Amino acid sequence: MANPSPAKSTGDPGITPLSPSHTQVDSTPSFVVVVAIDFGTTSSGYAYAFTKEPECIHTMRRWEGGDPGVSNQKTPTTILLTPDRKFHSFGYAARDFYHDLDPSESKHWLYLEKFKMKLHTTAVQLVIQTNPNQSDEKAKGVCSTLQELSDQTGGDFDNNDVRWVITVPAIWKMPAKQFMREAAYKVRWSSSYVPYICGYACTVCVYHSTTSSQTKEHVRRNRQSRTFLVENVVGELWSELEEGDRYVVVDCGGGTVDLTVHQIRLPEGHLKELYKASGGPYGSIGIDYEFEKLLCRIFGQDFIDQFKIKRPAAWVDLMIAFESRKRAAAPDRSNPLNINLPFSFIDYYKKFRGHSVEHALRKSNVDFVKWSSQGMLRMNPDAMNSLFKATIDHIIQHLNELFDKPEVNNIKFLFLVGGFAESPLLQHAVHNMLQGRSRIIIPHDVGLTILKGAVLFGLDPSVIKVRRSPLTYGVGVLNRFVEGKHPLEKLLVKDGTRWCTDVFDTFIAADQSVALGESVKRSYTPAKPSQQVIVIHVYCSEKEGVAFISEPGVRKCGTLRLDVSGTESAAPRREIQTLMQFGDTEIRAMAMDVSTGRTVKASIDFLSH
């Protein structure tokens, strides 16, 4: 056959449909506290709330260290590994220890930063999967968090008392989200039930829906409800929210920009996702890359590459200095910005080139960067602003494309959140793009909005009532071959019966609305009555309409193997019910032999297949 079919594999003669149906499944595990982990590209942190006091969200303790001019409510997403590649430290502790190493010694250590966007690549997954001992070291962080919970209450906490919520970019595909979940299992964040994986923009929607969709009287009446948040960052919107109001959340972080569109459902304040999450790699680290390109223009690519290798700690110092100054960039700024150059940079450049940094600036064709006698790079405002242009242009282009979608109309509010949202240049560009079409809301502590929203989501995941499926899901089946409808290359004759093989039986289509806990159930029967093992392969695709599992872009993402040997079915045709549950942060599948009650369950696996 031109296209091999799973139906002809040994022990897998295939299944054929009986009838479809729908059901609702709901299960709520018990827990005492919700802990949310925001693992960001540039910085990370955590927050938590107890189920008995859901209105009180605690953010992380103040981290040791910090940068001048930069808030340290979070810690840098940096990891330091020892020369034998064992975990040493994380965050400020990793950066400061690495900084204090002698250059001759530091080259043997491994310092990682801004690496999150690479986590879903095969190479990085392989490194983590082949270093299982790392889980023991990372688990120390979990123990530290549990200790803080114990200190807060004066009691002891077990991991089973905690519901963990891990934030990821909403635009991440399913394999990357599964990778984060499995990493949580490795460090023992969750043992009794699945940790929640929540998109950044989703958590922001939850945060604002619970702080702005209730009137003051309703808040007082529901002071003990699990979705109440006492801190009101958008309290003035209370009286303006109405049933059906729509808003867009633009979460601008270090690595990505995530956009989601939701609709308010009152009086409960539940949310309906109107358009699937979108965005791209347009985070603030793009500005860092532009600054590095500028340094290469002035001092040469070869020098910058060698400087990062020979003086890695000094390179970190230089980027810290730039981080502080780039936050001062504004559309109406008129005075220059000075960026400190580490002495090591000036000294190494002279040894590398044989002349001074000042000489390099004079000879370069970059006339908007001058040398300050105080040992600084002096950039005029337009030069600094130009470093933002490419990144902001991408964001504005994506916003324009989003607002052109038919599903995205009558948007009342646009919430601009995330660390990058603090940039006056970005705020100015978004204002100009909207031209009054929607009201822009920039809450206080935009960097903590994600964390607080993630905690609220963990307290009540049902606040997101309707989601959009990112993929089309189905199973591979055999259908009776129909002349003129099915292609001849799919014809399979078995025991005198003409079958069409490789048929994709869709459970749910990409971009289809899915209610929380909604399940789709299909009934199948073995194509061969004497079959002893029922094998059902689950497939997925980014396309909405899929006819065959052999089409480009269709991939296997799960297998259900049900052993019915030694049993008999009272019905003339053995019925196998297959159920897939959607709308949660993890998709689950189950198969059951109706005649015997035997069941088999599986989670959709995007990494193994």
N, C-alpha and C positions, 0 to 999 in steps of 0.2 A: 504494500500500500504506500502511496505517496506520503501520507501523513500518518505515522504510527499512532495507534490509539491505546490508551490505558486499558481499554476494555479487552484487549487481546493479550494482556500481560498474564503471566502464570498466577493462578489463584484469584484473578480479578476479571471474571466474565462480564461484569458491568451491572448497572441498575437501570431501571426504566421508571418514569413517573407514574404515580397513581392519582394524587390530588393535592392541591395547595390549601393551606389554611393559615390563620394568624392567631397569635395569643399574646398575652402580656405576662412578663416575668418580673418579679420584684423581690429583692433580698437585701436586707440591711444588716451589716455586721455590727457588733457592739464595740465601742471604743470609748475612751475617756478624754482623749485630747487629739487635736489635729495639728500636725507639724508640716509646714510647707517649706520646701527647699527651692530657692530660686538659683539655679545654676546658670549664671550668665556668661557671656563671652568675655566681658571685661571685669565683672565683679559678681560676687555671690553672697547669699545671706539666707537667713531662715526666720520664720515667725511661727507662732503657735497660739492656740486658744483652747480652753477647756470647754467641754460640752455643757458644764453647769454654769459657765460664765461666757457665753458666746459673744457678748457685747464687748469683751475686753480682749483685744488682740495684742500679744506681746511680741515685740520685735527683738532681734538678736542683741546680746550684750555687746557693748562697745568693744570693737576689735583692738588688739594691741597694734601700735604703729600708726601709720597714716601719712598722707602726703600734705605738704603745705598748700593751702588754697583749695583742697579737695575734701569733700565730706567723706567720712569713713564709717557711714552707717552700714556699709557692706565691706567685704574684704576682697582684694584682687583674686581673680580666678587664676591662680598660679600654683604650680606643683613643683616641688623639688625632689628629685630622686638621687640617691647616693651613687657613688661610682659603680657599685654592684647592682644598680637599678632597683633598689628597694625604696619604698616610700619614706620620705624624711619629714616633710612639712607642707603646709598649704597656706595660701593667702599671704598676709603681711609677714608671717613668720618665715615662709619660704623665701620671699623676696629679700627680706633683711639679712637672713643667714647667707644667702647667695651673694649679696652685695659685700659682705664682710670677708668672703673667702679671698685668699691670695689668687691673683690671676693664673699663676702656674698650677694651682690646685683646682680652681673653678672649672677648668676645661675638662676635668674628669667627671664632673657632676652634670646632671641633666635637668635643665630649668625650662619648664613649659609654661607658656602664657598664650592667651587668646586662641586657644586650640579647640574650643567647643564645636565650631562649625566643621571640624574635621572628624568629629567623633563617629559619624555614621559611615565613614569610609572603611573598606575592608581591612586596610593596613592597620589602622588604629585599633579596630576591634580585635584583630589578631594579636596585637601586642598585649591588650588587656586580658584576652582569653587565655593566653599562654603564660600569664603571670598570676596564677590563682592566689598566691600568698599576699598579693596586694589587698585582697578583701579583708584580711585580718587587720592590716594597718588602717584601712579606711573605716573599718568598724569602730575604731577608737573615736571617730567623730560622732558616730551614733551614740556611743556610751556617754560622750560629753554632753550631747543634747539631752539624753535621758537624765543625766545628773542635774542639769539646769532645771528640768521639770520637777525633779525631786526637791531641789532647793527652793523652788517657787512655792511648793505646797507643803513641804515638810513630810511628805510620804514617799514611798518607794514606787517606781514605775517600771513596768515590764514592757518589752517591745510590743507585746500583744495588746497593750492598752492604747497604742498609738495608731492613728490612721495617717499614713504618709502621703503627701501630695508633692509631686515633682513637676516643675514647670519646664516646658520646652517651647521652642518657636512653633507657632500655629502652622507655619508653612512646611514644617518638617514632614517628610513622608513616613509611612507606617513602619518601615524597617528601623529608622532612626529612633522612633518613639519606643519600639519594642526593645531596642538596644539599651535605652535609658532604664526601662523597667527591669531588664535582666541585670543591669549593673546594680540596681537597688537590691535585687535578691542576693547578689554576691556579697554585698556589704551588710546583709541581714537587716535592711531597713524594714522589711516586711516578712513575716513568717506565716501568719494565720490567714491573711487575705491579700489581694492584689493591691500594690500601691497605685494611686491614681496618677495618670499622666495628663497634665492639663496644659493647653495652649496659653501663651502669654495673654493674647488679646481676650481670650475667654475669661481669664481671671479678672481682667479689668472690667469686663461687662458685668460679672457677678458683683464686683466691688461697688460699682456705681448703681446697679439695680437695687442693691440692698441699702444704699445710702440715700437714694433719691426717689425711689418709687413709692415711698410711704409718706403719708401726711404725718404731722407731728402727733395728732391724736392716734393714728394707727400705730406709730412707733411706741407711744406710751402703752397702748393696749397690748403690744407684742414685745414688750421689753425682754421677756424671757425666751422669745423664739430663737431658733438656731440660725436664722438669717439676718438677725439684727446687728447693726454696727453703730456704736454710740458716736464715733467720730464722724461728723458730717462735713465732707469736703465740698459738697455741692448742694448745701442745704437750701440755697436760694432757688433751686430747680424744683423743689417739692411741689409747689402749687402749679407748676407749668406742665408736669408730666400727665399725659392722658393715655387712655387705652389706645394701643396701636401706634404710639410714637416710635419713630425709628432713629437709630443713631449709629455712627461709625466710630470704632475705636482704632486709632493709629498708634501702635506701640512701637516706639523708636528706641531700640537698644543698641548694644555695642556691635553685635554681629548682624542682626536682621531687623527689618521693619515688617510687622505683622498687621494686617487689616482685617477686621471682622465687621459684619453688619448685623445688628440685632433689632428686634421689635419688643416693646414692653407689653406685658399682659398683666393688667391690674385685676383685682386688688392685691393679688399675692406677690406681684413683682416678678413673675416668671418671665423667661426670655425665650424667644424663638429666633433661631439663626436663619437669616434671609438669604445669605449668599455665602458660599464656602470661603474659608479663610484663604487669604492671598497675601502677597508681599514678595520680599526678595532679600538678597544679601546686601542691603543698603544701610547697614549700621554705621556707627561713628568710627569704627576702626578703618573705614574707607578714607577718613581724613588723615589718620596716621600713615596710611600707605602713600597718600599724596605728599605728606611731609617728607617721608623717606625718599620719594622720587625727586623732590626738590633738593634734598641733600646730595643725592647722586649727581644731579645736574651741576651742582657747585663743586663738589669735592671728588667726584668720580665714583662710578659703580664699584670699581675694584677696591678702592679704599674703604667704602662703607661695608662691603662684604667682609673684608679683612678685619675691620674695626670690631664688627659684631662677634667675630670669632676670637680675636685676641684680647679684647677688652669688653666682654659681655656685660659685666656689672655696670660699666660706664655707659653702655648703650641703654640699659634699663633706666639709668639716671636721666639720660637725655630725653627719653620718651616720657618720663614722669614730668620733667620740666615742661615739655610741650603740652602734655595733657592739661596742666594747670593754665597755661596761656591760651590754649584754644577755647577754653570756656569763657574767656573774656572777649571773644570775637562777637561783634554786634554790627548791625547794618548802619548805625549812625555813629560808630566810633571814628574819631579823627586822629587820635594820637597813636604812635607806633607801639608795637608790642615787643618786649625784649625776652629772648629765650636763652637761658643759661647754657653755655657749653661746658661740659665737665673738663677739668684740667687735663684729664687723660686723653680726651679727644684732641685738644690743641697740641699736646705733647706728641702723641702718636702720629698725628698728621705731619708734623714737621719732620719726624724721623722717616716717615713713609715717602714723602714727596721732596723733602729737602728745602722746603720753604714754608712760610707761615700760613695760618688760616686767613689772616687779613689779606695776604697776597692772593690767595685763591678767590676770595670774594671780589677783589678788584679786577682780576682777569676773567672772571666768569661773565656770561651774558645775562646774568640775573641781576638786574639793576634795582629791583624792589626789595632786596635784602642787603643790608649794610652791616659793617662791623662796628660794634660799640667798644670804646676804649675800656669798658668795664668787663670785657671778656664775654660779650653776649652777641647773639644774632639779633639784629634790629630789623623787624619786618613792618612795613607799612600796612595799614588796615586792609587795603585792597588785596595785598599779597596773601594775608591770612584768610580773607574771605574767599579767595579763589581756591583755596584748598578744600573748601566745603562744597564748591559748585557741583562737581560731578555727582557726589552722593545725594545732595538735595535735589538735583535735577531728576535723578532716578525716582526719588520718593514722590515728587510732584507729578511726574509722568504716570506713575502707577495710580496715584489718586485720581487723576483725570480719567484714566481708563476705567477705574472702578465706578466713578460717578456717571459714566456713560452707559453703564449696564442698566437694562430695563428694571431689574430687581432692586436697584439702588436709586430710589427716587424719594422725594419728600423727606429728606434727612433733616431732622430737627437739630441734632447736636453732633459735633465731632469732638471726641475726647482725644487729646494729644498727651500721651503718657510715655513713660520710660526715661532712662537717663538722658538720652539724646534730645528728648523733648524740651529740656531746659535751655537748649541753644536758641538765643534770640534770632539768629539767622534762619533757622528752620521754622520758628514760629512766624516770622515775617513772611517767608515764602508760602506757608500754608494759608495765611490770611489773604495774601494776594491771589492765590489760586481759587479760593472759595468765593471771593467777591460778594460776601454777604449771603450766600445760599444757605449756609448752616452756621449755627453759633458754635464758636470754638471754646472748649472748656479745657483749661490746663490746671489740674488739681495741685494742691500742695504735696510735697514729698512724692513727686511723680515716680521716683525710683523705688518707693516702697509700695506703690499701688498694686503691683503684681503680686507681691508677697501677701498682702492683706486679702486681696481677692482670692488667692489660692487657698488661704485658710477658710474663707467663707464657703468656697466651693467644696472643700473637704467636709465642712459641717453639714452642708446640704447640697449634694450633687444634683438633686432634682430641680434646682433653680434654673438649669438649662433644660427646658422641656423638649425642645426640638432642635436637632442638629442636622447638618448636611453631610451625607456620606461622602468621604473623599474618594472612594473607589467603588467599582462595581464588583459584587461578590456573587459567586454561584458555584455549582458543582458540575462535574463532568458526567453525562448520562448517555444512554442509548435511547434513541427514539425510533419508532417504526419508519422505515424509509419511504418517502413519498416522492414519486416520479415528478420531475419538474420543479420541485421545491428544494430538494437536497442535492448537493453536488455528487456526481458519480464516484469521485475519489473517496467519498466518505461511506460508500456502500460496504457493509459487512454482512455476509450470509453465514448464519450460525444455526445448525440443526434445522435447515430449511426455512428459517425466518430471515427476512431482509431487514437489516438494521442500519440506521444512520449513526455513525460513531462520532465521538469527539464533540457532542452537542453540549453547549454551555447553557445550563438551566439557571437563569438569573434569580437570585434571592432579593437583591436590592441593587439599584443602579447608582452610578456616580452622580453626585449633586442632588440625590433624592432626599426629601425631608424624612427624618427618622425620629420618632418619639422616644423619650427616655424609657429604657426597658422593653422596647418593642421587639418582638421576636417574629420571625417568619418560619413557618413549618411546612415542609413538603413530605409527601408520602411516596415511597418508591417500592419497587419489588425487584428481586433478583431476576436478571434476564434469563438465568439458568436455574430452574427450580431446585436442583440438587446442590446448589452452591453452599459451601460450609463456612466460608469467610466472606463477609460483605466489606468491600473496600470502597470508601467514598472519598474522592479527592476534591478539595476545596480550591477554587481558583479566584484570582482577582485581576482587575484591569483598570487603568485610568479612563478608558473609553466608556461612554454611557451605554452604547449598544454593542453587545458581543454575541455572536452566533455560535462560534466554535472555540474550543479551548486551544486550538492550534493557531489562532490568529496572532499576529505580532502584538507584543505588549501584554499578552496574557501569561500569568505566572502562577505556579502552584504555591499555595500558602498554608496548606494544612491537609491532614489525612485522618480520616476516621476509619478504624479497622475493627469491625464487630464480628466476633467469633460466635457462630450459631451451631457449631458441630454438636452432635449428640442430642439435638432438639428437633421437634416436629411442630409444624404449624397447623392449627385446626382449620384455618382458612385455606381455600384452594390456592391462593397466591399470598405468600408471606409478605406482610407489610412492614417496611422499615421506615420509621419516621425520622426525619432529619430536621433539626431545629438550629437556627442561627440567631443569636441575640445581638442586637445593635443598640446604638444610642448611648452606650456607656463609653468609658475611655479604653475598654478592651473588648474585642469581639470574641464571642465564645460559640462553639459548635457542639452539637450532641446528636447521637444517633441511637435509636431504640428499636429493638425487635418487639413489635406489639404483642405477638403471641406468647413470648416468654418473659417480657419485661426487662431483658438484658439491655444495658445501656453502656455507651462509651462516650467520653467527653474529650474535647481538645480545645486548646486556644489557638488562634490563628498565628502561625509562625512565619515571619517574613525574613528571618535570618538563615534558617537551616535549608530552605528550599532555593 
